[in-house]
Amino acid sequence: LGVEGGLLQASGSFSPSLSVPVAMAMSCPQTAPRELEAPILDPGWEFFLEIDSITIYRLYRQELCLYEYKIYGTFSDYGPELYVDMYMDLEYRKQWDSYVKELYEQECDGQKVIYWEVKYPFPLSNRDYVYCRERHDLDVDGRKIWMIVAKSVPGLPAKSGIIRVEDYHQTMALESHGKKGTKVFMHYFDNPGGMIPAFIINWAAKSGVPSFLKELQKACANYPEYCKKSGK
């Protein structure tokens, strides 16, 4: 798993002429804050896993033979702002995510995009992503909510020997929980493409999702020290 800004307020109306990232920003406050309060599970969503205080649901995408995921729960160790600052830090991601081969932000067709190459085990080809990402610090009916939204976009040319992931989206919403904890919601899907059988991808998610969440918590614990050493 992986994710992926501007700073927007929870107001405004959608316009089809808006750029891709801004259009995403306008749609997100309508759903994600509600999902932090209680899961919105339309017909088709099913229970998948429960790890500590995190519950994961999945929805089968029949046309692709793949699942998308919704993750709900709490982290008891640190507050949401630290998690968001850490998650937005691309340089730090290179330190804690061993699957990163390349990761950087650049301009493309007048907007900032992120290029991310992910290491896959031999003999599989690496995958890469080109996506827009935004951070939103929102006040929703007196609730302070942090959001990160990411979506694949066209733009950068494909690289030889690497398979481009063209269908990827992720929304993450966080708010305070208790004295120092974080309540979190994540909605995630990507289609890695290529010739990997769908049942292998879905099987790998059973260990990949819990592993990612543990790495996320560990990275957050180490982030203040990283910022201190790097002068951030």
Legacy VTK file of the C-alpha trace (Angstrom):
# vtk DataFile Version 3.0
C-alpha trace
ASCII
DATASET POLYDATA
POINTS 232 float
0.000 0.000 0.000
0.974 3.523 -0.507
-0.444 7.018 -0.687
-0.519 9.652 -1.353
-0.688 19.906 -1.456
-2.665 22.625 -1.167
-4.502 23.919 1.871
-8.268 24.303 1.400
-11.254 25.124 3.557
-14.429 23.013 3.614
-16.429 25.413 1.504
-17.042 26.131 -2.152
-18.947 24.457 -4.986
-17.762 21.980 -7.593
-16.950 23.228 -11.061
-16.131 20.865 -13.937
-13.560 23.362 -15.207
-11.401 22.940 -12.095
-8.078 21.128 -12.326
-7.961 17.505 -11.185
-6.550 18.127 -7.677
-8.918 20.997 -6.873
-11.905 18.991 -8.088
-10.850 16.238 -5.702
-10.628 18.728 -2.878
-14.173 19.944 -3.368
-15.641 16.448 -3.260
-13.779 15.050 -0.258
-15.333 16.984 2.676
-18.752 15.617 1.737
-17.899 11.996 2.601
-14.664 11.361 4.522
-15.561 13.268 7.740
-18.753 11.193 7.955
-16.711 8.014 7.529
-14.596 8.985 10.545
-17.760 8.890 12.654
-19.144 5.621 11.260
-18.413 3.373 8.273
-20.466 3.964 5.133
-20.713 0.449 3.738
-22.995 0.190 0.739
-24.090 -3.273 -0.483
-21.069 -5.295 -1.551
-18.686 -4.170 1.166
-17.583 -7.030 3.430
-15.478 -7.447 6.564
-11.867 -8.361 5.718
-9.527 -8.039 8.708
-9.266 -6.685 12.237
-5.866 -5.775 13.686
-5.723 -4.304 17.190
-7.957 -1.209 16.956
-8.129 -1.180 13.132
-10.937 -2.758 11.076
-10.639 -3.292 7.318
-13.471 -3.790 4.831
-13.224 -4.594 1.147
-15.367 -4.293 -1.986
-14.945 -6.682 -4.907
-14.527 -4.941 -8.266
-15.891 -7.649 -10.539
-14.752 -6.028 -13.779
-11.141 -6.118 -12.547
-11.269 -9.138 -10.199
-9.666 -6.901 -7.552
-10.709 -5.346 -4.242
-10.764 -1.796 -2.963
-10.422 -1.205 0.759
-11.769 0.938 3.570
-9.810 1.115 6.814
-11.242 2.438 10.082
-9.799 2.678 13.561
-7.528 4.469 15.989
-3.832 4.921 16.652
-3.277 5.506 20.355
0.303 6.747 20.183
0.393 10.152 18.407
-1.914 12.943 17.276
-3.214 13.441 13.724
-1.108 16.460 12.787
2.121 14.514 13.325
0.801 11.634 11.207
-0.170 14.021 8.405
3.127 15.937 8.460
5.030 12.656 8.376
2.920 11.183 5.572
3.303 14.269 3.386
7.102 14.249 3.703
8.411 12.608 0.523
12.054 12.734 1.613
11.219 10.953 4.843
9.205 8.336 2.951
12.448 7.298 1.279
13.866 6.607 4.749
11.106 4.404 6.163
9.532 2.743 3.114
11.878 0.034 1.824
9.778 -0.397 -1.344
10.573 3.090 -2.673
12.937 3.099 -5.665
12.277 6.690 -6.773
10.034 9.370 -5.295
9.921 13.050 -6.176
7.628 15.952 -7.062
7.821 17.918 -10.295
5.841 20.219 -12.569
3.848 18.634 -15.401
1.416 20.501 -17.662
1.173 23.380 -15.209
0.511 21.338 -12.064
2.611 19.556 -9.472
2.639 15.775 -9.742
4.459 13.082 -7.792
6.449 10.350 -9.475
6.797 7.165 -7.403
8.526 3.944 -8.459
7.829 0.914 -6.266
10.136 -2.086 -6.017
8.515 -5.428 -6.829
10.157 -8.782 -6.061
11.941 -10.637 -8.848
10.832 -11.705 -11.438
8.064 -9.089 -11.429
8.581 -5.674 -13.019
8.596 -2.596 -10.802
5.488 -0.404 -10.855
5.380 3.369 -11.026
2.734 5.974 -10.245
2.144 9.527 -11.401
-0.392 11.222 -9.176
-1.666 14.487 -7.746
-1.815 14.814 -3.993
-3.383 17.377 -1.679
-3.513 18.057 2.018
-6.635 19.669 3.507
-6.868 21.114 7.013
-10.612 21.357 7.611
-13.048 22.654 10.191
-16.216 20.581 9.820
-18.917 21.585 12.311
-16.260 22.398 14.906
-14.240 19.254 14.275
-10.620 19.679 13.229
-10.008 17.149 10.438
-6.859 16.533 8.429
-7.147 14.940 4.997
-4.784 13.654 2.328
-6.176 12.921 -1.127
-4.260 11.282 -3.980
-5.311 10.249 -7.493
-3.419 8.958 -10.520
-3.165 11.362 -13.471
-1.674 11.178 -16.965
1.365 13.259 -17.762
4.883 11.897 -17.436
6.088 9.473 -20.124
6.303 5.783 -19.260
9.707 4.252 -18.545
11.011 1.116 -20.243
10.762 -2.012 -18.108
8.408 -0.421 -15.551
4.634 -0.916 -15.551
2.622 2.280 -15.028
-0.236 2.072 -12.496
-2.984 4.094 -14.158
-5.850 3.431 -11.742
-4.959 4.552 -8.219
-6.784 6.609 -5.636
-6.515 7.121 -1.914
-8.297 9.287 0.630
-7.119 9.475 4.214
-8.929 11.420 6.952
-7.707 11.863 10.524
-8.846 13.619 13.688
-7.886 13.637 17.353
-8.920 10.729 19.551
-8.559 11.052 23.299
-5.629 12.936 24.820
-2.969 12.027 22.254
-4.418 9.471 19.839
-5.703 9.621 16.266
-8.884 8.375 14.660
-8.233 7.375 11.057
-10.198 6.481 7.920
-8.618 5.408 4.637
-10.221 4.516 1.291
-7.766 2.888 -1.086
-7.584 1.222 -4.489
-4.930 0.535 -7.061
-4.684 -1.790 -10.034
-1.039 -2.865 -10.460
-1.655 -4.091 -13.992
0.651 -6.464 -15.818
0.262 -10.222 -15.742
0.015 -10.813 -11.982
-2.990 -13.090 -11.306
-5.687 -11.249 -9.374
-5.823 -13.947 -6.695
-2.121 -13.342 -5.927
-2.727 -9.587 -5.537
-5.713 -10.150 -3.261
-3.850 -12.767 -1.216
-0.873 -10.440 -0.735
-3.167 -7.736 0.655
-3.922 -9.922 3.677
-0.389 -9.438 4.972
0.456 -6.225 3.099
-2.228 -4.038 4.688
-1.371 -4.901 8.339
2.353 -4.575 7.570
1.824 -1.123 6.055
-0.122 0.081 9.108
2.639 -1.091 11.455
5.285 0.639 9.339
3.184 3.802 9.387
3.096 3.850 13.200
6.816 3.132 13.464
7.615 5.899 10.970
5.505 8.362 12.954
7.355 7.474 16.171
10.710 8.210 14.505
9.638 11.347 12.642
10.356 13.964 15.347
13.950 12.736 15.637
14.312 12.761 11.839
13.073 16.372 11.711
15.493 17.358 14.456
18.481 15.802 12.675
17.508 17.173 9.269
16.800 20.674 10.579
13.113 20.704 9.616
LINES 2 234
4 0 1 2 3
228 4 5 6 7 8 9 10 11 12 13 14 15 16 17 18 19 20 21 22 23 24 25 26 27 28 29 30 31 32 33 34 35 36 37 38 39 40 41 42 43 44 45 46 47 48 49 50 51 52 53 54 55 56 57 58 59 60 61 62 63 64 65 66 67 68 69 70 71 72 73 74 75 76 77 78 79 80 81 82 83 84 85 86 87 88 89 90 91 92 93 94 95 96 97 98 99 100 101 102 103 104 105 106 107 108 109 110 111 112 113 114 115 116 117 118 119 120 121 122 123 124 125 126 127 128 129 130 131 132 133 134 135 136 137 138 139 140 141 142 143 144 145 146 147 148 149 150 151 152 153 154 155 156 157 158 159 160 161 162 163 164 165 166 167 168 169 170 171 172 173 174 175 176 177 178 179 180 181 182 183 184 185 186 187 188 189 190 191 192 193 194 195 196 197 198 199 200 201 202 203 204 205 206 207 208 209 210 211 212 213 214 215 216 217 218 219 220 221 222 223 224 225 226 227 228 229 230 231
